[in-house]
Amino acid sequence: MAERWTLEGYVAHNEALREEHDRFLEERDRRYTEVKNAEEKALRIKEQADRDALGLAREIQTYKDEKANQLREQINSERGLYVSKVELKPLADYVTAQQGRSSGVVDTRTILFAVVGLLIAGAGLLLALRP
C-alpha cells in the first residue's frame, strides 16, 4: 500500500535531506582543506629542494672554479720550466754538426783503409810478379 505523506513527514524528510546535505558540504570542505594543506606542504618541500639544489650547484661551481684556478697556477708555475724551440735550436745544430763530423771521420777512415789496402795489395802483386 502506498505511503501517504503528511506535512510533518514532509518536513522531517526535508530536514533529514538538509542535514545530510550539510554533512556532505562539511565533508567536501574538509577534503578540500586537506588537499590544500597537502599542496602547501608539497610546495614547501619543493621550495626547500630548490634551495638545496641551488646550494649544491653553488658548491659544485665553487669547487670547479678552485680546481681551474689550481690548474692555471700550476701551468703558470711550470711555464718557465720547459725549453722552447728557439732555445733548442743551438743544441740541435750542435748535435747535427757532431753527427756530420763523426760521419765524416768514419768516411775518411774508410777511404784511408781502402787506399792502404790497395797499396799493400799492389805491393804484394809487384813482389809476386818480380822474378
C-alpha positions as CSV (number, residue, x, y, z in Angstrom):
1,M,0.0,0.0,0.0
2,A,1.3,3.4,-0.9
3,E,2.5,5.5,2.0
4,R,0.9,8.9,2.4
5,W,2.9,11.9,3.0
6,T,1.9,14.2,5.8
7,L,3.1,17.7,6.3
8,E,5.1,16.6,9.4
9,G,6.6,13.7,7.4
10,Y,7.5,16.0,4.6
11,V,9.1,18.5,7.0
12,A,11.0,15.7,8.7
13,H,12.1,14.3,5.3
14,N,13.3,17.8,4.2
15,E,15.1,18.3,7.5
16,A,16.9,15.0,7.1
17,L,17.9,15.9,3.5
18,R,19.2,19.3,4.6
19,E,21.2,17.7,7.4
20,E,22.6,15.1,5.0
21,H,23.5,17.9,2.6
22,D,25.2,19.9,5.3
23,R,27.2,16.8,6.3
24,F,28.1,16.4,2.6
25,L,29.2,20.0,2.4
26,E,31.3,19.8,5.6
27,E,33.0,16.6,4.3
28,R,33.7,18.3,1.0
29,D,35.1,21.3,2.7
30,R,37.2,19.1,5.0
31,R,38.6,17.3,2.0
32,Y,39.3,20.5,0.1
33,T,41.1,21.8,3.2
34,E,43.2,18.6,3.4
35,V,44.1,18.8,-0.3
36,K,45.0,22.4,0.1
37,N,47.2,21.7,3.1
38,A,48.9,18.8,1.3
39,E,49.5,21.1,-1.7
40,E,51.0,23.8,0.6
41,K,53.2,21.1,2.2
42,A,54.3,19.8,-1.2
43,L,55.1,23.4,-2.3
44,R,57.2,24.0,0.9
45,I,59.1,20.7,0.2
46,K,59.7,21.7,-3.4
47,E,60.9,25.2,-2.4
48,Q,63.3,23.6,0.1
49,A,64.5,21.1,-2.5
50,D,65.1,24.0,-4.9
51,R,67.1,25.9,-2.3
52,D,69.2,22.8,-1.6
53,A,69.8,22.2,-5.3
54,L,70.9,25.8,-5.7
55,G,73.2,25.5,-2.8
56,L,74.7,22.3,-4.2
57,A,75.1,23.9,-7.6
58,R,76.9,26.8,-6.0
59,E,79.2,24.4,-4.1
60,I,80.0,22.5,-7.3
61,Q,80.7,25.7,-9.2
62,T,83.0,26.9,-6.4
63,Y,84.8,23.5,-6.5
64,K,85.2,23.7,-10.2
65,D,86.5,27.3,-10.0
66,E,89.0,26.3,-7.3
67,K,90.3,23.4,-9.4
68,A,90.5,25.6,-12.5
69,N,92.5,28.2,-10.5
70,Q,94.8,25.5,-9.2
71,L,95.4,24.2,-12.7
72,R,96.0,27.7,-14.0
73,E,98.6,28.3,-11.2
74,Q,100.3,25.0,-11.9
75,I,100.5,25.9,-15.6
76,N,101.9,29.3,-14.8
77,S,104.4,28.0,-12.4
78,E,105.6,25.3,-14.9
79,R,105.7,27.7,-17.8
80,G,109.4,28.6,-17.4
81,L,110.5,25.0,-16.8
82,Y,110.3,23.8,-20.4
83,V,112.6,24.6,-23.2
84,S,111.2,26.4,-26.3
85,K,112.0,25.6,-29.9
86,V,114.1,28.7,-30.2
87,E,116.1,27.7,-27.2
88,L,116.6,24.2,-28.6
89,K,118.0,25.4,-31.9
90,P,121.6,25.8,-30.9
91,L,121.6,22.3,-29.3
92,A,120.0,20.8,-32.4
93,D,122.6,22.5,-34.6
94,Y,125.5,21.2,-32.4
95,V,124.1,17.6,-32.4
96,T,123.8,17.8,-36.2
97,A,127.3,19.1,-36.6
98,Q,128.7,16.4,-34.3
99,Q,126.9,13.7,-36.2
100,G,128.2,15.1,-39.5
101,R,131.8,15.3,-38.1
102,S,131.8,11.8,-36.8
103,S,130.2,10.6,-40.0
104,G,133.0,12.4,-41.9
105,V,135.7,10.9,-39.7
106,V,134.3,7.4,-40.3
107,D,134.2,8.1,-44.1
108,T,137.8,9.4,-44.1
109,R,139.0,6.3,-42.2
110,T,137.2,4.0,-44.6
111,I,138.8,5.7,-47.6
112,L,142.2,5.6,-45.8
113,F,141.9,1.9,-45.0
114,A,140.9,1.3,-48.6
115,V,143.9,3.1,-50.0
116,V,146.3,1.4,-47.6
117,G,144.7,-1.9,-48.5
118,L,145.1,-1.2,-52.2
119,L,148.8,-0.2,-51.7
120,I,149.5,-3.3,-49.8
121,A,147.8,-5.4,-52.4
122,G,149.7,-3.6,-55.2
123,A,153.0,-4.1,-53.4
124,G,152.2,-7.8,-52.9
125,L,151.3,-8.1,-56.5
126,L,154.6,-6.4,-57.6
127,L,156.5,-8.8,-55.3
128,A,154.7,-11.7,-56.7
129,L,155.4,-10.8,-60.3
130,R,159.1,-10.0,-59.8
131,P,161.5,-12.7,-60.9
